[in-house]
Amino acid sequence: MMYSTELMGKDHYLFAITMAKHYYFKSYCYSFNKDYNIDENLKLFSLEAVDSALYFADNIAFFYRKKSVALASLERYEEALQVADSEIALDTGAHEAYSHKGVVYEFMKLYNEAIEMYDKALELNPDYAHAYKNKGDAFLALERFEDALKMFELAIALEPNDASYYNNKGLALEFLKLYDEAIEMYDIAIELNPEYSSAFKNKGDVLIKLQRYAEALAMYERASMFEPKEAVFYNKMGLAYEYLEMYEDAISMYDKAIELNPDLYIAYENKGDVFLKQERYYDAIEIFNKVISFDSSDVDVYNKIGIALEKLERYEDAISMYDKAIGIDPSNAQAYENKGDCYIMLDLYNEAVEMYYKAIALINPGKAGLFYKNGVVLQYIDQYENALEMFDKAIELYNGYIKAYKDKGDLLFVLDYYTEAIEVFDLAIALEPDNSVLYNQKGLSHEYLEQYESALEMYDKAIELDPEFSDAYNNRGDVLFSLNKFGDAAKSYIDALSFDQDNANIYNKLGICLENLELYENAVEVYSLAIAKDPNFAEAYNNKGDALFALGRIDEAVELYRKAIGLDPNNANYFVNIGGAYRLLERYNEAISMYDKAIELNPEYTFAYSSKGFSLQFLKRYDEAIQTFSVCIKLDSKNQKNYLYNIGCAYSLMNNKEHAINYLEKAINEGFDDFDLINSDTDLDNIRGSNEFKALISKYTKQ
């Protein structure tokens, strides 16, 4: 049975107190063992020692206090509260008893109840500094950082030499993002207690937030000097090394932390993060699965496994991981976003947009990058207005988001809103005036508005900022070509090719310039280079054919046109071009066949009808030729004079003088005024000697 003062004499009582102290100090030693926080056996030994102390002295409140803490550390909270109440019952005026019951409530994460106990303790003793400190700790847990700060300041005012008060004040300041002030508090704590490992660790945490990683590492190393078996410190060192991109050292520290505490799952997770950065995706997956064995509800880890699988291009497996994360936490925006990323890689754009919208709905005020990404994908499914809305939202959240400005401007350009695009590029340029791409894109909008001088100014600025900017030289060449400055355009294309030697399209444009300069041999060489760069470049074959045609090498031109048609059988121009070559070779039926194919592809292709009409004339199929030229009149009202003249010629060849004179006069009335041609064209020989022809010419030449 337990001893008490009522049953013992003075000598026996002193003996009981002595024995109780012996067992208490035994529990005290257990609690200060470096492995106490992770070793359940040590906690049990500490509890048994306190029980032994109470056996000899059940009327001393102090021992009840220690027992309540021991029980709380074992998560035997109800028993701990009962013991705390026993302490209070022994001495209802003891402020410490209420404070220690508050500590039990903190173990239970019942912080408001804990604060109530601390208030009772302070009511009994307003100068009880430790109660202010404990109350501050509870406020920290409730994220009431301003209130916590006030409590720690009150504790410091009462006991200015207690290092723990400065340390905890530093925590409050850190949470308030007052990092310099927090460091100052940790320094005071360290000055008061040079072996205060937690203060070194906390100072390191602030330095990490300030991106002063080497200094943070030094703090964690100091902390580990005083507690070499504390796994948390090695984990923190690993983080510092990771931020310093010293990945092997980071892994070494995480391994040390795991060795000291195999249940410290955050060290496993951090090690997995390093594996991700090292692109060791299989290793990352393996270690993240280890973390899940500790906590199968950790959505962040499922997300990380998904990312590793995504990097391995195992998109369906990655989606499965993101679905697990969403199943655990349907409000996890990151999982929806990551799932959307996978859908993009699978070309499932509608599904990707659905995921991004779900993620957007969960984030307030929003994530600029997510809105931007959604805008990009919305373009793929032709939802342009929604895409513009996403870019606007991204810019609203982050005014300096240059990519969002650029993509918005590019989309406005694609939608033919050139003036609006220029306005957007101007906003972006104001934010980043040395960005050559922005000037180039703005130049394109000016070009399409036919504001050629402004376009050239923009391209020149882009080139000034980036003298190797091939696209800017290329675009500059396009403008100069539009201005019929073929020599200058050719020079600009040559500059572009000096920085983009494999660009077949630029070789093709250079060839066109050379043709316009009547440098046909050079053009043929350049088109050959374009074809060498891209053997499937149909337009280059066609254009080379044009250059050969101009050189009179018609048979070679035909072969090039055939190659172009083989690569792009839906291009009506190529059929017209080969038709022209056949016509020159007097292969009129083949020419007509080619023109018919062009008309089939483009029923409003006036030039194809006109060319067909001439071929029909050469075959003396005049009625068909007249019908064909009549179609041209319907399709091209602006050039009726030419088609009326052609019909007049056809009637002349048919010796139908009346109709020939009639259509010739119609042509003249529509504005055909090339009387030199009228007087020399052999097609009109059949009517030129007639009085009607002479009268017609006389009538209009006198005018």
Sequence and secondary structure as in RCSB ss.txt:
>XXXX:A:sequence
MMYSTELMGKDHYLFAITMAKHYYFKSYCYSFNKDYNIDENLKLFSLEAVDSALYFADNIAFFYRKKSVALASLE
RYEEALQVADSEIALDTGAHEAYSHKGVVYEFMKLYNEAIEMYDKALELNPDYAHAYKNKGDAFLALERFEDALK
MFELAIALEPNDASYYNNKGLALEFLKLYDEAIEMYDIAIELNPEYSSAFKNKGDVLIKLQRYAEALAMYERASM
FEPKEAVFYNKMGLAYEYLEMYEDAISMYDKAIELNPDLYIAYENKGDVFLKQERYYDAIEIFNKVISFDSSDVD
VYNKIGIALEKLERYEDAISMYDKAIGIDPSNAQAYENKGDCYIMLDLYNEAVEMYYKAIALINPGKAGLFYKNG
VVLQYIDQYENALEMFDKAIELYNGYIKAYKDKGDLLFVLDYYTEAIEVFDLAIALEPDNSVLYNQKGLSHEYLE
QYESALEMYDKAIELDPEFSDAYNNRGDVLFSLNKFGDAAKSYIDALSFDQDNANIYNKLGICLENLELYENAVE
VYSLAIAKDPNFAEAYNNKGDALFALGRIDEAVELYRKAIGLDPNNANYFVNIGGAYRLLERYNEAISMYDKAIE
LNPEYTFAYSSKGFSLQFLKRYDEAIQTFSVCIKLDSKNQKNYLYNIGCAYSLMNNKEHAINYLEKAINEGFDDF
DLINSDTDLDNIRGSNEFKALISKYTKQ
>XXXX:A:secstr
    TTTS HHHHHHHHHHHHHHHHHHHHHHTSTTTTT HHHHHHHHHHHHHHHHH TT HHHHHHHHHHHHHTT
 HHHHHHHHHHHHHH TT HHHHHHHHHHHHHTT HHHHHHHHHHHHHH TT HHHHHHHHHHHHHTT HHHHHH
HHHHHHHH TT HHHHHHHHHHHHHTT HHHHHHHHHHHHHH TT HHHHHHHHHHHHHTT HHHHHHHHHHHHH
H TT HHHHHHHHHHHHHTT HHHHHHHHHHHHHH TT HHHHHHHHHHHHHTT HHHHHHHHHHHHHH TT HH
HHHHHHHHHHHTT HHHHHHHHHHHHHH TT HHHHHHHHHHHHHTT HHHHHHHHHHHHHHSSS  HHHHHHHH
HHHHHTT HHHHHHHHHHHHHH TT HHHHHHHHHHHHHTT HHHHHHHHHHHHHH TT HHHHHHHHHHHHHTT
 HHHHHHHHHHHHHH TT HHHHHHHHHHHHHTT HHHHHHHHHHHHHH TT HHHHHHHHHHHHHTT HHHHHH
HHHHHHHH TT HHHHHHHHHHHHHTT HHHHHHHHHHHHHH TT HHHHHHHHHHHHHTT HHHHHHHHHHHHH
H TT HHHHHHHHHHHHHTT HHHHHHHHHHHHHH GGGHHHHHHHHHHHHHHTT HHHHHHHHHHHHHTT   H
HHHHH GGGHHHHTSHHHHHHHHHHHH 
